[in-house]
Amino acid sequence: QVQLVESGGGLVQNGDSLRLSCTVSGGTFKDFFMAWFRQAPGKEREFVAAISRYGSSKNYTDSVKGRFTISRVNIWNTLYLQMDSVKPEDTAMYYCAARRKDEDEYNYWGQGTQVTVSS
């Protein structure tokens, strides 16, 4: 059974940095495309960033380009999201997600980690 566990969230101030982690177990990590999503109160879940299986391809939603960096270390089964210059509008529950190469959707999700940015 594939399990994803996020960590690293917390309360930070406008302009600070934060790094989220997501550890994957129950599967071969390098087989998964990985992504970060977020959901703010009263809003729908939105895509934040994604990374290919070996990290050669990354993409970001426009609102975080130049501020957030997605990365992964396959030998550690871990996905990261480095968040720099955070803004109050980044406040949300952040989720990591995984899908295998033959899957169209992200079928595996973590429980989320809360990020709150004060102004």
C-alpha positions in Angstrom: 0.0 0.0 0.0 1.4 3.3 -1.1 1.6 5.9 1.7 2.6 9.6 1.5 3.5 11.6 4.6 4.1 15.3 4.5 5.9 17.4 7.0 7.5 20.8 7.4 4.4 23.1 7.5 4.0 25.8 10.1 3.4 29.5 10.8 5.8 31.9 9.0 5.8 35.6 8.2 5.5 37.3 4.9 8.7 36.9 3.0 10.1 34.0 4.9 11.2 30.6 3.6 9.9 27.1 4.4 10.6 23.7 3.1 8.0 20.9 2.9 8.9 17.3 2.7 6.9 14.2 1.5 8.2 10.7 2.2 6.8 7.8 0.2 6.6 4.2 1.2 5.0 1.1 -0.1 6.1 1.5 -3.7 9.2 2.2 -5.8 9.6 6.0 -5.5 11.3 6.4 -8.9 8.3 4.9 -10.6 6.1 7.9 -9.5 5.5 11.3 -11.0 5.1 13.6 -8.0 3.3 16.8 -7.4 2.3 19.3 -4.8 -1.2 20.7 -4.5 -2.8 23.1 -2.0 -6.2 24.0 -0.7 -7.0 27.2 1.0 -10.1 27.6 3.2 -13.2 28.0 1.1 -11.4 27.3 -2.2 -10.9 24.4 -4.4 -7.7 22.4 -4.4 -5.1 23.7 -6.9 -2.0 22.5 -8.5 1.2 24.0 -7.3 4.1 22.1 -8.9 5.1 18.7 -10.4 8.2 16.8 -11.1 9.1 13.9 -13.4 10.3 10.6 -12.1 14.0 11.5 -12.3 13.6 15.2 -11.8 14.5 16.3 -15.3 11.2 18.0 -15.9 9.4 20.4 -13.6 6.4 22.7 -13.9 4.8 25.2 -11.7 1.6 27.2 -11.4 2.2 30.8 -12.4 1.7 32.3 -8.9 4.7 30.4 -7.5 7.1 30.5 -10.4 10.4 32.0 -9.2 9.5 31.5 -5.6 9.0 27.8 -5.1 11.2 24.9 -6.1 10.1 21.3 -6.4 12.8 18.6 -6.1 13.2 15.0 -5.2 15.8 12.6 -3.9 15.0 9.1 -5.1 17.4 7.2 -2.9 15.6 8.8 0.1 12.1 8.3 -1.3 11.5 12.0 -0.6 9.9 14.9 -2.4 10.5 18.5 -1.4 8.9 21.9 -1.9 11.2 24.8 -1.1 9.1 27.9 -0.6 10.8 31.2 -0.6 9.4 34.7 -0.4 6.1 33.3 0.9 3.0 35.5 0.8 -0.2 35.5 2.8 -2.0 34.1 -0.3 0.2 31.0 0.0 -1.6 30.1 3.2 -3.2 26.6 2.6 -3.1 23.0 3.4 -0.4 21.5 1.2 -0.6 18.0 -0.2 1.8 15.8 -2.0 0.5 13.4 -4.6 1.8 10.6 -6.7 0.9 8.8 -9.9 2.6 6.0 -11.8 3.7 6.5 -15.4 0.7 4.6 -16.8 -1.9 6.5 -14.7 -3.6 9.6 -15.9 -4.4 11.0 -12.5 -2.7 11.4 -9.1 -4.1 8.5 -7.3 -2.1 8.6 -4.1 -2.3 11.5 -1.6 -0.8 12.4 1.7 -2.8 13.8 4.6 -1.5 17.3 4.2 0.6 19.8 6.1 -0.7 23.3 7.0 1.2 26.4 5.9 0.1 29.7 7.3 1.8 33.0 6.3 1.1 36.0 8.4 1.2 39.5 7.0 
